[in-house]
């Protein structure tokens, strides 16, 4: 027969918090594990009402019901410890009944399950978030095991395809989509995350493939999220097509605004119109120099009649263009310079010696024809003069 002291010592050493309550919910016994669980020493707890010392949060009658209900499933309640911290305890109970069958008290056995409750709450939140995402966004979330068998398949994007959630469960992805490029998925199953954009079921999908590892480094599955980007992809393609069309139109406009014309045998004219910036001038320089070499032109007229202003860098380009023409053996002539353009050129402080400028395109053309006449062999000069006269006669008065 064990002594009462032995049972008391055993009660104090028990790993579970043991609390005995009277019919009035006064604390009769309170062991060491209960102190560790809730922070109150036996001397602080015994004799006080349990619902006043450590009430069940949100349920004032929780302790009272233990006197009325048989032992059953454990109850999990939140309590405020002595130090003010919150803890979650899982309680089992056994009612104390006298010889007449009257309930005289209850013994409660409790343990700390705070970590488990927090983990379950986090999992519940994650599940709720996942459910909200897959039901609200145009995505399909799916997962396969290491062999490629579908473990999960859901998402609002399935409605667009006329498929039900979980439709592929138990099927093998490599068999179901035989002939499709599965490189990205195989990389995920090999432990390397990947991403791609591909066409499927008449839609455009952007998919992320993520390896799912067990406790070690072994990949046990692949989790995948596919987003339906058909509309945005279509808009992007449409925008790219428009940009390509605009580029072609701009190129045509540039060509029309800076046409290189062969106005006479050995004479090129380049009438420039509109805004002349550095980029456009550099492009003109390349085109004009190439035309001079191709046509073996001896004179080139750069007509600026249609140009209102130029910046200093552009003016510098124009002067360099004339110098480059001279290196190719062609005479460069600038015509139609407006006062604002002339001021910009002068402000650069460039060497303007040997730079031929004339008032208009007609003067430039006349100068070029006369130069051609002077440089032509004696037998050809007459032809040049008669040709010029024929041009003059044909011109309306």
C-alpha positions as CSV (number, residue, x, y, z in Angstrom):
1,X,0.0,0.0,0.0
2,X,1.5,3.3,-1.1
3,X,1.6,6.2,1.4
4,X,-0.2,9.5,0.8
5,X,3.2,11.2,0.7
6,X,4.3,8.9,-2.2
7,X,1.2,9.9,-4.2
8,X,1.8,13.6,-3.5
9,X,5.4,13.3,-4.6
10,X,4.3,11.5,-7.8
11,X,1.7,14.3,-8.4
12,X,4.4,16.9,-8.2
13,X,6.8,15.1,-10.6
14,X,4.1,14.3,-13.2
15,X,4.9,15.7,-16.7
16,X,1.4,17.0,-17.2
17,X,-0.1,19.9,-15.4
18,X,-2.5,18.4,-12.8
19,X,-5.2,20.7,-11.3
20,X,-7.9,19.4,-9.0
21,X,-11.0,21.6,-8.6
22,X,-13.9,21.5,-6.2
23,X,-17.5,21.7,-7.1
24,X,-17.2,25.5,-6.7
25,X,-14.2,25.6,-9.0
26,X,-11.8,26.3,-6.1
27,X,-8.3,25.0,-6.7
28,X,-7.6,22.0,-4.4
29,X,-4.4,20.7,-6.0
30,X,-1.8,22.3,-8.3
31,X,1.4,20.4,-9.2
32,X,4.8,21.6,-10.4
33,X,4.0,21.0,-14.1
34,X,0.9,23.3,-13.7
35,X,3.2,26.0,-12.3
36,X,5.6,25.6,-15.3
37,X,2.6,25.7,-17.6
38,X,0.8,28.8,-16.2
39,X,3.4,30.5,-14.0
40,X,1.6,30.4,-10.7
41,X,3.2,28.5,-7.7
42,X,1.0,26.1,-5.7
43,X,0.8,28.6,-2.8
44,X,-0.5,31.3,-5.2
45,X,-3.1,29.0,-6.8
46,X,-4.5,26.7,-4.2
47,X,-7.7,28.1,-2.7
48,X,-8.4,30.5,-5.6
49,X,-11.1,30.0,-8.2
50,X,-9.7,28.6,-11.4
51,X,-11.8,30.8,-13.7
52,X,-10.5,33.9,-11.8
53,X,-6.9,32.9,-11.9
54,X,-6.6,31.5,-15.4
55,X,-9.8,32.0,-17.4
56,X,-10.3,30.4,-20.8
57,X,-10.1,33.3,-23.2
58,X,-13.4,34.1,-24.8
59,X,-15.3,31.4,-22.8
60,X,-16.2,32.4,-19.2
61,X,-18.1,29.1,-18.6
62,X,-15.4,26.8,-19.9
63,X,-14.2,25.4,-16.6
64,X,-17.8,25.1,-15.3
65,X,-18.7,22.8,-18.1
66,X,-16.1,20.3,-17.1
67,X,-18.2,19.5,-14.0
68,X,-21.2,18.8,-16.3
69,X,-19.6,16.8,-19.1
70,X,-18.0,13.4,-19.3
71,X,-14.5,13.0,-20.3
72,X,-14.1,13.2,-24.1
73,X,-12.1,14.9,-26.7
74,X,-9.4,17.2,-25.3
75,X,-10.2,20.9,-25.1
76,X,-7.7,23.6,-26.2
77,X,-8.0,26.9,-24.5
78,X,-5.9,30.1,-24.5
79,X,-4.8,31.4,-21.1
80,X,-2.9,34.4,-19.8
81,X,0.1,33.3,-17.8
82,X,1.3,35.0,-14.6
83,X,4.0,36.9,-16.6
84,X,1.3,38.2,-19.0
85,X,2.2,35.9,-21.9
86,X,-0.4,33.9,-23.8
87,X,-0.3,30.1,-23.8
88,X,-2.5,27.5,-25.3
89,X,-3.2,24.4,-23.2
90,X,-4.8,21.1,-24.1
91,X,-6.9,19.8,-21.2
92,X,-8.3,16.4,-20.5
93,X,-10.5,16.0,-17.4
94,X,-12.0,13.3,-15.2
95,X,-14.9,14.2,-12.9
96,X,-14.8,13.1,-9.2
97,X,-18.0,11.3,-8.1
98,X,-18.9,10.4,-4.5
99,X,-20.7,7.2,-3.4
100,X,-24.1,8.7,-4.1
101,X,-23.0,9.5,-7.7
102,X,-22.8,13.2,-7.1
103,X,-20.1,15.2,-8.8
104,X,-17.9,16.7,-6.1
105,X,-15.1,18.0,-8.3
106,X,-12.9,17.5,-11.3
107,X,-9.3,16.7,-12.0
108,X,-7.7,18.3,-15.1
109,X,-4.6,17.2,-17.0
110,X,-3.0,19.9,-19.2
111,X,-0.1,20.4,-21.5
112,X,1.3,23.3,-23.5
113,X,0.3,23.1,-27.2
114,X,1.1,26.7,-28.1
115,X,3.6,25.7,-30.8
116,X,1.2,23.3,-32.3
117,X,-1.7,25.8,-32.3
118,X,0.5,28.4,-33.9
119,X,1.7,26.0,-36.6
120,X,-1.9,24.9,-37.3
121,X,-3.0,28.5,-37.5
122,X,-0.1,29.3,-39.9
123,X,-1.0,26.3,-42.1
124,X,-4.7,27.3,-42.0
125,X,-3.7,30.8,-43.1
126,X,-1.5,29.5,-45.9
127,X,-4.2,27.2,-47.1
128,X,-6.7,30.1,-47.1
129,X,-4.3,32.3,-49.0
130,X,-3.6,29.6,-51.5
131,X,-7.3,29.0,-52.0
132,X,-7.9,32.8,-52.4
133,X,-5.1,33.0,-55.0
134,X,-6.2,29.9,-57.1
135,X,-9.8,30.9,-57.1
136,X,-9.3,34.6,-57.8
137,X,-6.3,34.9,-60.2
138,X,-6.0,33.5,-63.8
139,X,-3.6,30.8,-62.6
140,X,-3.3,27.1,-62.4
141,X,-1.3,25.6,-59.5
142,X,-0.2,22.1,-59.9
143,X,2.3,19.6,-58.5
144,X,3.8,16.3,-59.5
145,X,5.9,13.8,-57.6
146,X,9.4,12.7,-58.6
147,X,8.0,10.3,-61.2
148,X,5.8,13.0,-62.8
149,X,2.4,11.9,-61.3
150,X,0.0,14.7,-60.6
151,X,-0.5,15.3,-56.9
152,X,-2.5,18.6,-57.2
153,X,-4.2,20.6,-59.9
154,X,-6.4,23.6,-59.3
155,X,-6.9,27.2,-60.2
156,X,-9.3,29.7,-61.8
157,X,-7.5,29.4,-65.1
158,X,-8.9,25.9,-65.5
159,X,-12.4,27.4,-66.1
160,X,-11.1,29.1,-69.2
161,X,-10.0,25.7,-70.5
162,X,-13.3,23.9,-69.5
163,X,-11.4,21.7,-67.0
164,X,-12.4,20.7,-63.5
165,X,-10.1,21.1,-60.5
166,X,-8.0,18.0,-59.9
167,X,-8.9,16.6,-63.4
168,X,-5.3,15.2,-63.9
169,X,-4.8,13.7,-60.5
170,X,-3.1,10.3,-60.7
171,X,-2.1,10.8,-64.3
172,X,1.6,11.1,-65.4
173,X,2.5,14.5,-66.9
174,X,5.1,13.1,-69.2
175,X,2.6,10.7,-70.7
176,X,-0.2,13.2,-70.8
177,X,1.9,15.7,-72.6
178,X,4.1,13.4,-74.6
179,X,5.9,15.3,-77.4
180,X,5.9,18.6,-75.5
181,X,9.1,20.2,-74.3
182,X,9.4,19.2,-70.6
183,X,12.9,20.6,-70.0
184,X,11.9,23.1,-67.4
185,X,9.9,20.6,-65.4
186,X,12.7,18.1,-65.5
187,X,15.1,20.7,-64.2
188,X,12.8,21.3,-61.3
189,X,12.6,17.6,-60.5
190,X,16.4,17.6,-60.7
191,X,16.5,20.3,-58.0
192,X,16.9,23.5,-60.1
193,X,14.1,26.1,-60.3
194,X,13.2,27.3,-63.8
195,X,10.8,29.4,-65.6
196,X,9.4,29.7,-69.2
197,X,6.7,31.1,-71.4
198,X,5.0,28.6,-73.7
199,X,1.8,28.0,-75.7
200,X,-0.7,25.4,-74.6
201,X,-4.4,24.7,-75.2
202,X,-4.6,27.8,-77.4
203,X,-3.3,30.1,-74.6
204,X,0.0,31.6,-73.6
205,X,1.3,30.5,-70.2
206,X,4.1,31.8,-68.0
207,X,5.1,29.1,-65.7
208,X,7.4,28.9,-62.7
209,X,8.8,25.4,-61.8
210,X,10.0,24.9,-58.2
211,X,11.6,21.9,-56.6
212,X,10.1,20.6,-53.4
213,X,12.6,18.9,-51.2
214,X,12.3,16.6,-48.2
215,X,14.3,17.1,-45.0
216,X,17.5,16.6,-47.0
217,X,18.6,17.6,-50.4
218,X,16.6,15.0,-52.3
219,X,13.8,16.5,-54.5
220,X,10.6,14.7,-53.8
221,X,8.2,16.8,-56.1
222,X,7.9,19.9,-58.2
223,X,5.4,22.6,-57.5
224,X,4.4,24.7,-60.5
225,X,2.4,27.9,-61.0
226,X,1.1,28.8,-64.5
227,X,-0.3,32.2,-65.2
228,X,-2.5,32.9,-68.3
229,X,-0.8,35.8,-70.0
230,X,-2.6,35.4,-73.3
231,X,-4.1,38.9,-73.2
232,X,-1.0,40.7,-72.1
233,X,1.1,38.7,-74.5
234,X,-1.3,39.7,-77.3
235,X,-1.1,43.3,-76.3
236,X,2.7,43.2,-76.1
237,X,2.9,41.6,-79.6
238,X,0.5,44.2,-80.9
239,X,2.6,47.0,-79.4
240,X,5.8,45.5,-80.9
241,X,4.1,45.4,-84.3
242,X,3.1,49.0,-83.9
243,X,6.6,50.0,-82.9
244,X,8.0,48.2,-85.9
245,X,5.5,50.0,-88.2
246,X,6.4,53.3,-86.6
247,X,10.1,52.7,-87.1
248,X,9.4,51.9,-90.8
249,X,7.3,55.0,-91.1
250,X,10.0,57.1,-89.4
251,X,12.6,55.7,-91.8
252,X,10.4,56.6,-94.8
253,X,9.9,60.1,-93.4
254,X,13.6,60.6,-92.9
255,X,14.3,59.4,-96.4
256,X,11.6,61.8,-97.8
257,X,12.8,64.7,-95.7
258,X,16.4,64.3,-96.7
259,X,16.3,63.0,-100.4
260,X,19.6,62.9,-102.2
261,X,18.9,64.0,-105.8
262,X,21.1,63.9,-108.8
263,X,20.1,67.2,-110.4
264,X,22.9,67.3,-113.0
265,X,25.6,65.0,-114.4
266,X,28.1,64.9,-111.5
267,X,25.9,67.1,-109.3
268,X,24.0,65.9,-106.2
269,X,21.6,68.1,-104.2
270,X,20.4,67.4,-100.7
271,X,17.5,69.7,-99.6
272,X,17.0,69.4,-95.8
273,X,13.6,70.3,-94.3
274,X,12.3,70.5,-90.7
275,X,14.2,70.0,-87.5
276,X,17.8,68.9,-87.9
277,X,19.4,67.2,-84.9
278,X,22.7,65.5,-84.4
279,X,21.4,62.0,-85.0
280,X,19.7,62.9,-88.2
281,X,22.7,64.8,-89.4
282,X,25.0,61.9,-88.7
283,X,22.7,59.6,-90.7
284,X,22.6,62.1,-93.6
285,X,26.4,62.3,-93.6
286,X,26.7,58.5,-94.0
287,X,24.1,58.4,-96.8
288,X,25.5,61.4,-98.7
289,X,29.1,60.2,-98.6
290,X,28.0,56.8,-99.9
291,X,26.1,58.5,-102.7
292,X,29.1,60.6,-103.7
293,X,31.3,57.6,-104.0
294,X,28.6,55.6,-105.9
295,X,27.8,58.4,-108.5
296,X,31.3,59.8,-108.7
297,X,29.7,63.3,-108.1
298,X,32.0,66.3,-108.3
299,X,29.6,68.8,-106.7
300,X,27.2,68.4,-103.8
301,X,24.7,71.0,-102.8
302,X,23.5,71.0,-99.2
303,X,20.3,73.2,-99.2
304,X,19.2,74.5,-95.8
305,X,16.4,76.7,-97.0
306,X,13.8,74.6,-95.1
307,X,15.8,74.6,-91.9
308,X,14.9,77.2,-89.2
309,X,17.4,76.4,-86.5
310,X,20.2,73.9,-85.7
311,X,22.0,73.3,-82.4
312,X,25.8,73.8,-82.1
313,X,26.6,70.1,-82.4
314,X,24.5,69.8,-85.5
315,X,26.2,72.8,-87.1
316,X,29.6,71.2,-86.3
317,X,28.4,68.1,-88.1
318,X,27.5,70.1,-91.2
319,X,30.9,71.7,-91.3
320,X,32.5,68.2,-90.9
321,X,30.3,66.9,-93.7
322,X,31.7,69.6,-96.1
323,X,35.2,68.7,-95.1
324,X,34.5,65.0,-95.7
325,X,33.1,65.7,-99.1
326,X,36.4,67.6,-100.0
327,X,38.4,64.6,-98.9
328,X,36.4,62.5,-101.4
329,X,37.2,65.0,-104.2
330,X,33.7,66.6,-104.3
331,X,33.0,70.2,-103.8
332,X,30.5,70.9,-101.0
333,X,28.2,73.9,-101.3
334,X,25.8,75.2,-98.7
335,X,22.8,77.1,-99.9
336,X,19.8,78.9,-98.3
337,X,21.3,79.5,-94.9
338,X,19.0,81.4,-92.6
339,X,20.3,84.1,-90.2
340,X,19.7,82.0,-87.1
341,X,21.6,79.1,-88.6
342,X,24.4,81.4,-89.7
343,X,24.7,82.8,-86.1
344,X,25.0,79.3,-84.7
345,X,27.8,78.4,-87.2
346,X,29.7,81.6,-86.5
347,X,29.4,81.1,-82.7
348,X,31.4,77.8,-83.0
349,X,34.5,79.7,-84.0
350,X,35.2,77.2,-86.8
351,X,37.5,77.7,-89.7
352,X,35.1,78.7,-92.5
353,X,37.8,79.3,-95.2
354,X,37.1,77.5,-98.5
355,X,33.5,77.0,-97.4
356,X,31.2,77.9,-100.3
357,X,27.8,79.3,-99.3
358,X,25.3,80.7,-101.7
359,X,21.9,82.4,-101.3
360,X,19.7,79.7,-102.7
361,X,19.5,76.3,-104.5
362,X,19.3,78.0,-108.0
363,X,22.6,79.8,-107.3
364,X,24.2,76.6,-106.1
365,X,23.1,74.7,-109.2
366,X,24.4,77.4,-111.5
367,X,27.8,77.4,-109.6
368,X,28.0,73.6,-110.0
369,X,27.3,73.6,-113.7
370,X,29.9,76.3,-114.4
371,X,32.4,74.4,-112.3
372,X,31.6,71.3,-114.4
373,X,32.1,73.4,-117.5
374,X,35.5,74.7,-116.4
375,X,36.7,71.3,-115.4
376,X,35.5,69.5,-118.5
377,X,37.9,68.8,-121.5
378,X,37.8,71.3,-124.3
379,X,35.7,69.1,-126.6
380,X,33.1,68.5,-123.8
381,X,32.6,72.1,-122.7
382,X,30.3,73.0,-125.6
383,X,28.1,70.0,-124.7
384,X,28.0,71.1,-121.1
385,X,27.0,74.7,-122.1
386,X,24.3,73.6,-124.6
387,X,23.0,71.2,-122.0
388,X,22.7,74.0,-119.4
389,X,21.0,76.2,-122.0
390,X,18.5,73.5,-122.8
391,X,17.7,73.2,-119.1
392,X,17.2,77.0,-119.0
393,X,15.0,77.0,-122.0
394,X,12.9,74.3,-120.7
395,X,12.4,76.0,-117.3
396,X,9.1,78.0,-117.2
397,X,9.5,81.8,-117.0
